[in-house]
Amino acid sequence: MTVTTETQRRLRTEIPGPASRALQERRAAVVAAGVSSVLPVYVTSAEGGLLTDADGNVLIDFGSGIAVTNVGHAAPAVVDRVREQAGLFTHTCFMVTPYEGYVEVCEALDKLTPGTHEKRSVLFNSGAEAVENAVKIARAATGRQAVVVFDHAYHGRTNLTMALTAKSIPYKHGFGPFAPEVYRVPGSYPYRDGLSGPEAARIAIDRIEKQIGGDQVAAVVLEPVQGEGGFIEPAPGFLPTLSRWCTENGVVFVADEVQTGFCRTGEWFASTHEEVVPDLIATAKGIAGGLPLAAVTGRAELLDAVGPGGLGGTYGGNPIACAAALGSIETMRQENLAASAKRIENAVLPRLRALAEETGVIGDVRGRGAMLAAEFVKPGTTEPDADLTKRIAQACHQAGVVVLTCGTYGNVVRLLPPLSLSTELLDEGLSVLEHAVRTEAVK
């Protein structure tokens, strides 16, 4: 199999084509029905911001594997480091016989994450693992049990992270009982609550103090920009107000930057936009250019409060994944992908706002960097229009542009292009989206 050298979108068949449909039939016979796919085209190669499927169709990728391939598909530094490491050894388990790559990744996280305090890191496989271990660390360090999370949150699919996640279907329905001592409070959703950041934070804090007690809370866990909940960007002042309250009450402030991290929002980490320094930061997705790797990084005294053997896992910090992470971080630095994310923001937001004004079906346009969204509503109202959202996404897919939807109400189209995506492909993909919105809005 060869890597694609395509440079533009090209459709040879309908989407999905006959080869992909044949693979879909094979899948139905052996893959669990609970695993769904947004777009059942079967990818055979990918490069930069393009996907080539089994039928030879070339699609523009506005999803990045859900914010994973920030550096683009098959980024050379990632591929080269992975090949080199795979030729040396693929696994020893860091808990048995360690290796330098794990240490190098932790050194990089020490420098890149917010704050100048002494830090420690521990590596895992997935974002859910990182969040769950951040809670473990906070509980061990504080001796408290309660964990506070927010409306519209998404934190993962393990038992504990399902409890932290807000949305029932498809993530929680039928999977209980869930882990105890998890409390949910209102967040900041400017489009729907109309509150300033400090006002929304005070409502959340008041609920915590009255229903739980600040001295009982081990951790407040939140996404600086909520992902699956709808790419909800909190009003300015929300995060700093909560962070100050946590400091004043001995509560561990945990930033779930699994989707927002590694230049995605125009900074290395989204917490930096308001100069918030989390006590613990959970990362994954964009860290390793497509390989499974995650981390918890934070204050040394918190991570070191857990005794030897209390943290880890057989595959956590796998040597090949660590090599990929080092290649990914190298690429982000050399290509200044944080600036590239801002370039994407500056190109996309004006067009989405103009489209909202023109069509009347977009209630809100929001986001930072290359984490952008349009929330679709019925004209003249704030009533979510999930059906229109679904049709728009399907129209984009049929035209060869991979877009994703999200939101508690299923009415948000989210854009997560690779940060390295060319201006030409970005423009072409946006034109496809605009046409889909204009066409579907009048049906």
Secondary structure, DSSP 8 states (H G I E B T S, - for coil): -------S-B-SSSSS-HHHHHHHHHHHHHS-TT---SS---EEEEEBTEEEETTS-EEEESSHHHHT-TT-BT-HHHHHHHHHHHHH-S---TTTS--HHHHHHHHHHHHHSS-SS-EEEEEESSHHHHHHHHHHHHHHHHS--EEEEETT----SSHHHHHH----TTTTTT-----SSEEEE----HHHH---HHHHHHHHHHHHHHHT-GGGEEEEEE-SSBSTTT-B---TTHHHHHHHHHHHTT-EEEEE-TTTTTTTTSSSSGGGGGT---SEEEE-GGGGTTS--EEEEEEHHHHTTS-TTSS--SSTT-HHHHHHHHHHHHHHHHTTHHHHHHHHHHHHHHHHHHHHHHHS-EEEEEEETTEEEEEEB-TTS--B-HHHHHHHHHHHHHTTEE-EEE-TTS-EEEE---TT--HHHHHHHHHHHHHHHHHHHT-
